[in-house]
């Protein structure tokens, strides 16, 4: 277990309400963007250049890629744009969970942005996937998010 991975007290978790929403960051490579489009959930992209204050006023799960050098080098793992977005107290209060992507080549720091954000925001780390993700990752995340929101199969059909 990575030192930044902590168990969230389930009594302190605020389950999401309202419409399912995913907030995500994707660099100009668009890897995360292409993955998010496969999920078919309402989504909001944190832009690469945040010139004005962005505010989300509904419960959401954040999906964040990891940028770091591997090993013990975790500095810079969470993109600056995500940090700026979460520096807004309103945005932090609506975050209900974290999903992170990364590269398994970085060993212990694979998708480390997830545990870092989960610990900082005191919300559950719901899933981690590699790079562009697989079709199985898409199905897994769809199921996890639907279950997290308490959505039944009949409601999603």
C-alpha positions as CSV (number, residue, x, y, z in Angstrom):
1,X,0.0,0.0,0.0
2,X,1.4,3.4,-0.9
3,X,2.0,5.8,2.0
4,X,-0.5,8.3,0.5
5,X,-3.3,5.7,0.4
6,X,-5.6,6.0,3.4
7,X,-8.8,4.4,4.3
8,X,-11.7,6.8,4.4
9,X,-14.0,6.5,7.4
10,X,-17.2,5.2,5.8
11,X,-19.2,7.1,8.5
12,X,-17.7,10.4,7.1
13,X,-18.5,9.7,3.4
14,X,-21.2,11.9,1.9
15,X,-22.8,9.9,-0.8
16,X,-23.6,11.8,-4.0
17,X,-27.1,13.0,-4.9
18,X,-28.6,14.5,-8.0
19,X,-27.5,13.7,-11.5
20,X,-24.3,11.7,-12.0
21,X,-21.5,14.1,-12.9
22,X,-17.9,13.6,-13.7
23,X,-15.3,16.4,-13.5
24,X,-12.0,15.7,-15.2
25,X,-8.7,17.1,-16.4
26,X,-7.1,16.1,-19.7
27,X,-4.0,17.7,-21.2
28,X,-3.8,18.4,-24.9
29,X,-3.0,14.7,-25.5
30,X,-6.8,14.2,-24.8
31,X,-6.1,10.7,-23.3
32,X,-8.4,11.3,-20.3
33,X,-10.9,13.1,-22.5
34,X,-11.3,10.2,-24.9
35,X,-11.8,7.9,-21.9
36,X,-14.4,10.1,-20.3
37,X,-16.5,10.2,-23.5
38,X,-16.9,6.4,-23.4
39,X,-18.5,6.6,-19.9
40,X,-21.6,8.5,-21.2
41,X,-22.1,10.5,-18.0
42,X,-22.7,14.2,-17.7
43,X,-19.2,15.7,-17.5
44,X,-17.2,18.9,-17.1
45,X,-13.7,19.3,-18.3
46,X,-11.2,21.4,-16.3
47,X,-9.5,23.4,-19.1
48,X,-5.7,23.4,-19.7
49,X,-5.7,27.2,-19.2
50,X,-7.9,28.3,-16.4
51,X,-8.1,32.1,-16.8
52,X,-11.2,32.6,-14.6
53,X,-12.7,31.0,-11.6
54,X,-14.6,27.8,-12.4
55,X,-17.3,26.6,-10.1
56,X,-19.2,23.3,-10.0
57,X,-22.4,23.4,-8.0
58,X,-23.4,19.7,-7.9
59,X,-22.0,16.5,-6.5
60,X,-19.3,14.9,-8.7
61,X,-16.5,12.4,-9.0
62,X,-13.2,13.8,-10.2
63,X,-11.1,11.9,-12.7
64,X,-7.5,13.0,-12.7
65,X,-4.4,11.8,-14.6
66,X,-1.1,11.5,-12.7
67,X,2.0,13.4,-13.6
68,X,5.1,12.3,-11.7
69,X,8.5,10.8,-12.1
70,X,8.1,7.5,-10.3
71,X,9.7,6.0,-7.2
72,X,9.4,8.5,-4.3
73,X,9.0,11.5,-6.7
74,X,5.4,12.4,-6.2
75,X,5.8,16.2,-6.5
76,X,3.7,17.4,-9.3
77,X,1.6,14.3,-9.5
78,X,-1.6,16.2,-9.4
79,X,-1.9,18.6,-12.4
80,X,-1.7,22.3,-11.5
81,X,-5.1,22.9,-13.2
82,X,-6.7,20.4,-10.8
83,X,-5.1,22.0,-7.8
84,X,-6.4,25.4,-8.9
85,X,-9.9,24.0,-9.5
86,X,-9.9,22.4,-6.0
87,X,-8.5,25.5,-4.3
88,X,-12.1,26.8,-4.7
89,X,-13.8,25.7,-1.5
90,X,-17.1,25.3,-3.4
91,X,-15.6,22.8,-5.8
92,X,-14.0,20.9,-2.9
93,X,-17.3,20.5,-1.0
94,X,-19.1,18.9,-3.9
95,X,-16.4,16.3,-4.7
96,X,-17.6,12.9,-3.6
97,X,-14.9,10.5,-4.9
98,X,-11.7,10.2,-7.0
99,X,-10.7,8.1,-10.0
100,X,-7.1,8.4,-11.3
101,X,-5.2,7.3,-14.3
102,X,-1.5,6.6,-14.5
103,X,1.3,4.6,-16.1
104,X,2.3,1.3,-14.4
105,X,5.9,1.9,-15.6
106,X,6.1,4.3,-12.6
107,X,5.7,1.4,-10.1
108,X,4.6,2.6,-6.6
109,X,3.5,6.0,-8.0
110,X,1.1,4.4,-10.5
111,X,-2.0,6.7,-10.6
112,X,-0.8,8.3,-7.3
113,X,-2.8,11.5,-8.0
114,X,-5.8,9.4,-6.8
115,X,-4.5,8.5,-3.3
116,X,-3.2,12.1,-2.9
117,X,-6.5,13.7,-3.8
118,X,-8.5,11.1,-1.8
119,X,-6.4,11.8,1.3
120,X,-6.6,15.6,0.8
121,X,-10.3,15.7,0.2
122,X,-11.2,12.9,2.6
123,X,-13.2,11.1,-0.1
124,X,-13.0,7.6,-1.4
125,X,-10.6,6.5,-4.1
126,X,-13.0,4.6,-6.3
127,X,-10.7,3.3,-9.1
128,X,-7.4,3.6,-10.9
129,X,-6.7,2.7,-14.5
130,X,-3.8,2.8,-16.9
131,X,-3.3,5.4,-19.6
132,X,-6.2,5.3,-22.0
133,X,-8.0,2.6,-20.1
134,X,-9.6,-0.6,-21.5
135,X,-13.1,-1.5,-22.3
136,X,-13.2,-3.4,-19.0
137,X,-12.1,-0.2,-17.2
138,X,-15.0,1.6,-18.8
139,X,-17.5,-1.0,-17.7
140,X,-16.0,-1.1,-14.2
141,X,-16.1,2.6,-13.8
142,X,-19.7,2.8,-15.1
143,X,-20.8,0.2,-12.5
144,X,-18.8,1.8,-9.7
145,X,-20.2,5.3,-10.4
146,X,-23.8,4.0,-10.8
147,X,-23.5,2.0,-7.6
148,X,-21.9,5.0,-5.8
149,X,-24.9,7.2,-6.8
150,X,-27.3,4.4,-5.9
151,X,-28.6,4.1,-9.4
152,X,-30.2,0.7,-10.3
153,X,-30.0,-0.9,-13.8
154,X,-33.6,0.0,-14.5
155,X,-32.8,3.7,-14.0
156,X,-29.9,3.6,-16.5
157,X,-31.8,1.9,-19.3
